[in-house]
């Protein structure tokens, strides 16, 4: 409001109520008053700031001096469990644990639980039932929040034998951020030992290091050291599978590594088995099979016969030898064998007597000329036949006349000339250096067309031809060819093999067949027929390949249907549901596994509230390797 050059208004008032209940207006002036806090508002603000600072000290872990109320640690573990186990856990410093997280992954058909045990408490850290399957970023679990990896993130290869698995997160154990030092196991290696004395040797690239070892989840034992090498001699170790964890550290750094090995100091139990001859037996055969076996796999075999040794690799848990012995002699045999660890043992000594009476050879004749019951218009007949053994003399008998035949190896031949029309029936007599045999195998030929009947005394013989192996031969290849001929034309020819009748290829007086053998001894019966005559011959062969090794003798096993289970990672926290503030003394992590499930713990993260006074650091015990 203005009147002339003077300004009137506006005027500002403030209404208050008096203690008597009346309203009173107070003049504040012409200028608009500025907003601000009165004394009461300032008092409330100060209270709010004090409450906020008091709460922040607990949430952020700071005190007025600016120091941490707790120290944060991450310890790599990398242990795989496939059965319920537990191990003692010693934190780096003494104090009270205020938070705890366990990270890792699991796979399989079953469940697993992890507990933190103290002398008076047992806290649940993880229950895999709260984890369903990969793909959900965050899932509320029984023990807090279980954080899972997304589907598109690469997961580590999960194998119980491979311990080079990268953790989900990595934080150096030492507070100064130094790199880890190297540990190399020189002994024992992942191998098989045939001694109960085992040497532990570990080299480390760390000065002033202290190393301990834990064998088969037993208490730690301190190792001796020499500069950068730490060693220990372990005696009287029991046979079987063993695992050892080596752990080394100094005031700032720590590391651990592990190895597994097998000890076998017991010799294999071996004994002769069938078809080996019995002790003090009589053998009417120079071909003898010797087999001995063991309850465990063997590596090498030695058969000693009259102080002469025969060696060959073993086939799984068997040793077998096929030998040809001399007749009218006594043989004493002992079998020796070593297992895969190098332990040797021997069988009992067996003595046999070989009295072999060699039978006279069965002489067979293959007539080449003339053809039986043939007719010719010549005045001469060419006689030729072949025997299965080289003769010393061949004689042709015709009408009471003897003709000495010519010999070319196993072929006898003679040309009979100046013949007239007549029937000529020839018989042959064959002499060998060691005996004299006469063969009744007539051959007829005529020079004029007349009808004649085949003589009734006609014999029927069979002869095996190369490349057919000799009887009782040992073959090194599975391919077998059988060739057989006869002195007569054949009407049928077959092979009885493994209770199966096989028809052979037939051409006049010749039949053949090719087949493959399996390892072992086989009896092959060849049966032939010529008109109303039948004959057969038995052939015994063994196929034993020499290039078989212990790892090659097993036939390829069919692939089994193996169920593939997903690998599910986890970070299980015990901060929200566990009542911690527990002492770091005598802590134990207990793993309970049911069903076919494998659990891998990669690291443990925890916060320790230090005690009022500084205590010396506690040497962390190594985590035992419980993977079988």
Secondary structure, DSSP 8 states (H G I E B T S, - for coil): -EETTEE----EEEEEE-TTS-EEEEEEESS-------HHHHHHHHHHHHHHHHHHHHHHTB-TT--BSSEEEEEEEEEEESS-EEEEE--SS-EEEEEEEEEEEEEEEEEEEEEEE-SS-EEEEEEGGG---TT-SEEEETTEEEE---TTS------SS------SS---SSTT------EEEEES-SSEES-S-EEEEEEES-TT-EEEEEETT---EE-EEETTEEEEEE-S--SEEEEEEEEEE-SS-EEEEEEEEEE--S---EEEETTS--TTEEES-SEEEEEEEESS-EEEEEEEETTEEEEEE-BTTEEEEEEE--SSEEEEEEEEEEETTS-EEE---EEEEE----------EEEEES-TTEE-SSS-EEEEEEESS--SEEEEEETTEEEE-EEETTEEEEEE-S--SSEEEEEEEEE-SS-EEEEEEEEEEESS-------TT----EEEETTS--TTEEESSSEEEEEEEESS--SEEEEEETTEEEE-EEETTEEEEEEE--SEEEEEEEEEEETTEEEEEEEEEEE--SS--TTTSS-------------EEEEEE-TTTS---EESSSEEEEEEEEEEEEEEEEEEEEEEEE-SS---------------
